[in-house]
Amino acid sequence: MIPRIPRFTRARRGADRPKPPGFDRRLIAPMVLGSVLNPVNSSMIAVALVPIGTAFGASPARTVWLVSALYLATAVGQPVIGRLVDMYGPRRLYLVGTSMVGVAGLLGALAPSLGALIGARVLLGFGTSAAYPASMQLTRREAERTGQDSPAGVLTALAVANQTVAVVGPALGGLLIGAGGWRAVFTVNVPLSAACLVLGSLRLPREPRACGRSRRDVDLPGMVLFAAMLVALMLFLMAPRADHWYLPVLAAGAAAAFALRELRTARPFVDLRVLGGNAPLLVTYLRQFLGYATSYAFMYGYTQWLEQGRGLDASTAGLVLLPLSATALGVSTLTGRREAVRTKLVAGACVQIAACAFLLLVGSGSGLWTLLVAGVVMGVPQGLIGLANQNALYRQADPARIASAAGLLRTFMYLGALGASAATAGFFPHRADTAGLHGLALVMLAGSTLLLATVLPDRSLRGLTLPAAGAPALPEPRPPQSQRASGTPRQPQEAPESQDSRGTRKA
């Protein structure tokens, strides 16, 4: 007698086929929430500068230190913490960094003076430096675990969240100030920090103890020299006067010592041989600097002008920038999964040039519609340039150092932001008037033109694409040609402690 075959046999056979593993979606919430802490604090402060200056009797040239202090800390902290993430894994650094954000929020909410506020912003800068490098490391690990190099959706989510929060920040800051005063832009970090700690503790994979790791593996002298070089350089850029001649001298000396140290040590903080042979990555860093210098100059300069030159209150100034936020969000969402990195950079640079030229037409008598159009036009490059640079870095960087490379990308972003804040203070020494805005717009126009000039002749961008979802992982990139030609041995890659992010995860 022939047994009867159940009707569901065919369906079961289909169900038994193994499915390729996908990205662990539980990681996205802590990755995104943690990575937006930095841009939200960078942008919210824009509408708080005027009321803070009023509260402490400080001029714009003094309150701009609230901007610069965070960027100084971030520019140093991002690559340093990124290197530690590469060595010891993302979980520990993520939790420590987000806890520092909560402490900084409390200090800012209770600060009795402008100096105390600046100290809180420094702590905030270091605390917010951990999540983005950790997120890039987690993305790379998931690609290695699944065997599929399909990070386009995840990278888009990170970029869209960061760029959107950066442009929504002024509007959010205006609403917070309207509801609870300027101290609310600091207090809001406490619940954000708590949410990150909960999500990070529950969802980020636990790391085994670093096998064979010791404090000697950390290039502490290199990190100190790197920090000294950056701080001296940025302090001079913030106040480029003849009596500050010693600052560029210190920066040059620290740079020479840093290069000598990194070329001689076995485990450098920044592998200068690999980085120097990777010209496309170096140009990506330059584009990041130029693009964000213009974006942040618009954010700080235009926002202050709306309040002082145009006479709007903080809440209204934040609302006027909402079209910028909506445009950036729409552009990033629509173009996020598209592979044309070069097209995004060309389009972003061209529209940014148009936006800077448009600023030359606004004045104290401009209508609200004119002010809204300026925000809409500037939103387009904000939705394109940062996303394109992030995707380019993911393809160009050494996989074993993806977190520190991502940290350096943020460093160049905040170098641009610091240059923007210095330019804003220079054109608005006492008050944000229309003449100062037009002078700032000319500088922004020059930077945008230079950005376009770095994109048009770059042929390496034509083949720089992200594979479609489900595509097999790309092979590890070969050493730079300069290394192969010279015969210089490449430093052994330092594999993460836990390649399988689920292998140590507890249910």
N, C-alpha and C positions, 0 to 999 in steps of 0.2 A: 504494500500500500504506500502510495506516494504521499508524504506529508504535505499539507497545505501551507503555502508560504504566506506569512502575514502581509497584509496590505502595506504596512508601513516600512517594509524592508528597504525599498529603494530610498525613501526619505532618510532612513537611518544611515544607510551607506554614505549618502551625501553629507549627513551631519558628522560622520566619523572622520571625514577628511580633515587633516590638520590645517588650521588656519595660520597664516604667518603672524607672528606677534606684532603688535602695534605699540605706539607710544603710550606709556602709562599716563592716562589722562588725569589721574589723581595729583600728579606733580604740577599741573598747569596753574591751579589756584595759588599755591604758595609762591611759585615762580613769578607770576604776573604781579601779585600784590606786593611782594617784596621789591621787585625791580622798579615799581612806580614810586616808591618812597622818595627816591632822589629827585626825579623831575617834578613831582608835585611840590616838594619843598623849595625847589629852585624857582618855580614859577609863581607860587602863591605869594611870596614875599614882595613881588613887584608892586601890588596894590597896597601893601602895608608900609612901604617906605615913607610915604608922606605922613600918615598918622603917627608912625613911630617917631619921625623927626619932630613933629609937633609936640608929642608927649615929653620928649627929652630935650627939646630946644636944640636939635641938631640940624645942620645943613645937609643938602643932598650929597655933598662931598664926603660927609662923615657917615651917613646912613648907608652909602654904597658899600661900606665894609661888611654889612650884613650879607650882601651878595658875594663879595670877594672872599670872605672868610670860609664860606661853605665850599667855594670852588677851589681854594687852596688845599683844603683838607681832602676834597674829593679827587683832585688831580693827583695827589700823592697816594691816597688810600686805595683807589681802584686797582692799579696794577700791582701794588704790594699785596693786597688781600687776594687779588686774582691769582698771584703766584702761590700763596698759601693754599688756596682752593685746589690748584693743580696738584699740590703735594699731599695734602691731608684730606681732601674731599670737601664737598659743598655744605654738608649738614651743619658741622660745628661752626663754621664761619658765618653761615646764614643766621643761626640762632644768636650768636654773640652780637652780630651787627644789628639785628632788629631789636634786641634788648637795649642797645645803646640809643636807638632812636627814641624809645619811650622815656629814657632818662633825660635826653636832651629836650624833649617836649615839656617835661615837668620843669626843668631849669628855665626854659624860655618863658613859661607861663608865670613864673615867680620872680623873674629877673628884675632887680631894682634899678638898673642902669643900662645904658647902651653898651658898655663894656661887657657886662654879664650876658647880654643878648648875643653879642659877637662870640663869646665863649661857647654858648649853647649851640650856635650855628656851626662852630668848628667840630664839636662833638657830633652834631647831626650829620656833618659831611662824612666823617669816618664811619659812622654807623650805617649810613645808606650806601656805602661803597661795597658791601658784601653780596647783596642779593643778585645783582646783574651778572657778575662773573660766575657765581654759583649756578645761575640759570643756564648760562651758555655751556658750562661743564655738564650739567644734567642732560641737556639736549644732545651733546656729543655722546655721552654714555648710553643714552637710549638708542641712538643710531647704531652704536657698536653692539649693544645687547640684542637688538632685533635683527641685525644684519641688513637693515634697510636704511638707505640714506635719503630720507624723505622729511626733512625738517621744515619745509616751506610753511606749513600751517602754524607750527609752533613759533618759528622765527617771526612770522607775520603777527601772531598774537602778542609777542613781546614788543615788537616795534609799534604796533597800533596802540597798545596800552600806554607805552612810554610817551609816544608823540602826542597822543590824545590828552593824556593827563598834563603834559607840559603846556599845552595850549588852553586846556580847561582850567588850569591852575589859577590864572588871574580872576576868572569868573568865580571860581570856588572861593578864592581868597576874599573877593569882594562880598560874597554872601556871608562868609564867616565873620568878617569885620562888621557888617551890618547887624548881625545877630548878637555877637559877643565881644566886639572890640578887636583891636589888633592882636591881643594875646591869644585869641582863638586860633590863629594860624600856627601857633606853637602847640596849644593844647590838643589839637586834633591828632597829633602824632601819638598820643598815648593809646587811644583805642586802635589805631592802625598797627602800632607795634604789638599790642596784645593779640590781634587777629593773626599777624604773621607768626608769632611764637606758637600759637595753638596749631595753625595749619602746618608749620614746619615740623613741629614735634610729632604730629600724627602721620604726616604723609611723606616726608623726605626720608630716603633710605638711610639706615644707620650704617656707620662706617666701622670696619674693624680697626683695631689699633694698627697704626702705621708700621708695617713690617720693615725693619731695617732703617727706619727713619730716626734721625736724631737732630738736635739743634744745630749740629754742624752742617746739615744739609741746607739750612736756611742761609742764604747769602745776605746776612745782616749788614756787613759793611757796604755792599752794593746798594741795598735799600736806603741806607742812611745817606750815601753820596747822591743817589737819585733824588731823594727828598730835598737835600740841600740845594742841588742844582735847580730844581723846579721852583722852590720857594724864593730863592734869590732872583731868578728870572722874572717870576710873576710879580714880586714886590716892585721891581724896577718898571715893569710894564704898567703897573697901576699908577705910578707917579714918576714918569720919565723926566727927571730933572738933572741938571749938571752936577748938583751936589750929591746925587746918588750914584756917582760913577763907580763906587766900590761894589755895587750890587751886580752889574754885569761881569765885573772881574771875578767876583766870588762864583758866579754861575759858570763862567768859563773854566775856572780852576776845578770846581767840583765835577764838571763834565769830563775834563781830561782825566781826573783821577778815577771817575766812574768807568770810563772806557778802558783804562788800563786794568782795573780790577776785573771787569767782566771778561776781558780777553784772556786773562790768566787763570781764573778760577775754574775748577772742574764742573761746578754746578752753579752757573751764573743766574742772577736774578733776571736779567734780560740777555738772551743769547745774541750778542751783536753780530756774530758771524752769520747766523741764520737770518736775522732781521735785515742786515745789510745786503744780503743776496736776494732778498724778496722785495724788489722794487715795486711791484703792484700793491703790496700791502702798505708800503711807505706812502705811496700816493693816496691810498684810501685814507690814511690818517690825516694827510694834508687836506683832503676834501672834507673830512669831518670837521676840521678846524674852521675852514672857510665857510661852510654851510651854516654851522651853528653860531659863528661870530655874527653873521647877519641876522639870523633868527632871534638871538637873544638881544641884540641891539634894538631890534624892532620891539621886542617884548618889554624891555625896560625903558627905552627912550620914548616909544609911542605911548605907553601906559602913563608915564609921568607927565607927558605933554597933554594927554587927555584931561588930567586932573588940574594941572597948573596953567597950561597954555590955552586949553579950551574951556576950562572951568567946570568940568564934570566932577561929581563926587565919586568916592571909591567904588561904591556899588554899581553906579551907572557905567563907570569906565570898564569894570569887569564885564558887564552885560554887553557893551559895545564890541568886546572881543569874542563873544560867543560865535558869530559867523566864522571867525578864524578857526575855532575849535571844530565846528561842524564840517567845514571844508576839509581840514586835515584828516578828520576821522573818515569821511567819505572817500577821499582819495586813497588813503592807506588801505582801507578795506577792499576797495575795488581793484587795486593794483597789487595787493600783497602777494598773491600766488603766481603772478606773472613773472617770467624769467628774465625779462629784458632789463638788466641792471643798467646798462649804458643808456637806454632810452629814458629810464626814470631820471638819471642824473642830468641828461641834456635838457629834458623838459623842466625839471625842477630848477636848474640854473637859469634857464631863459625866463621862466615866470618870476623867479626871485628878482631878476634884473628889472622886469616890468614893475614889480611891487615897489622897489626902491625908487624908481623914477616917479611913480605915482605919489610918493610921499612929498616930493618937491612941489606938488600942486595944492596940498592942504594948508590951511591956515586957521587962525583963531575964529574966522567967520564961516568956516566950512560947515555945511549941514550934516545932520546925523547920517543921511544916506551916503554921503561921501566918506565918512569915517567907517561905515560898515563895509563899503566896497574895498577899502584898503585892507581890512582884515580878511575878507574873502580871498583876495588875490594872494596875500602872504600865506594863507593856509595851504595853498597848493604845494609849494616847495617844502613846507614842513611835513606834508604827508608823503613826499617822495624821497627826499635826499637821505634822511636818517635810515629809512628802511633799506634803500639801495646799498648804503655803506655797510650796514650790518650784514646783509646777505653776501656782499663781496668779502668781508672779513671771514665769514664762516668757510668760504672756499679757499681763501688765500693763506690762512694762518696754519701753523703747525698744530695738528690735532692734540699732541701731548701738552701743548701750552695754550689751549683755546681760552681758558679763563683769564690768564694774564694778558693775552692778546686782546680779549674783549675789554679788560680793564684799561689797557692803553687807548683803546678806541674812545672810552669814556673820558680818559685824561685829555685827549685832544678836543673832545667836545667841550669840556669845561675850560680848557685853555682859550678856546674861542669865546666862551661865555665870559671869562675873565677879561679878555680883551674888549668885549662889548661893554662890560660894566665900566672899564677904565675910559673908553671912548665916551660913554654916557656922562660920566662925571666931568670929563674935559669939556664937553659941549654944553653941559648944564651946571656950571660952577655954583650958581646961586639959585637959579630958577629955571624950570623947564619951559623955555619960550619957543616961539616958532622959528626964529633964526637958528637956534641951537638944533632944533629938529631937522632943519634943512641941511645944516652942516653934517649932522650924523648920517643923513640919508645919502649924501655924496660918498662918504666912507663906505657905507653898506653897498652902494652901487659898484664901487671899485672891487670890493671883495667878491661880489657875485660874478662880476666879469672874469676875475681870475679863476674862480671855480669852474666856469664854463671852459676856460682855456686849458684846464688840466684834464678835462673829459674828452674833448673833441679829438685830439691826436692819439689817445690811448687805445691801441688795438687789442690789448689784453682783455678789455671789457666785453668785446664782441662774443667771446666764447664762454663768458662767465655766467653760467645758468645753474639753477637748482633743478634736480631731476624730479620727475613726477612721483607722486606717492606710490610706494610699493617698489620703486626701482632699487636694484641692489646697491649696496654701499660702494662708493668710489674707493679705489685703492689709495693707500697712503701716499701723499705727494712725495716726489723725489726731492733730494736735497737741492738747494739752489745751484745753478750752473757754476757760480763762482767757487763753490766748494768743490764740485766735481773736477773743475779745471785745475784747481790749485792742489788737489789731493788732500785738503784739510779734512781730517776725520770729523764726522758729525758727532756731537755729544749724544750719548745714549739717551733715548727717550724714556721718560719716567711715566710708566703706566699708572693710571689711577689705581688706588687700593682695591676698589670694588668695581669691576667692569660690569657686572650684572647688578643692576640697581635693585632687582627683586630678590637677589640671592640672600640678602641679609635683612630683608624687610619682614617685620613681624606682622602677623595677621591682626 
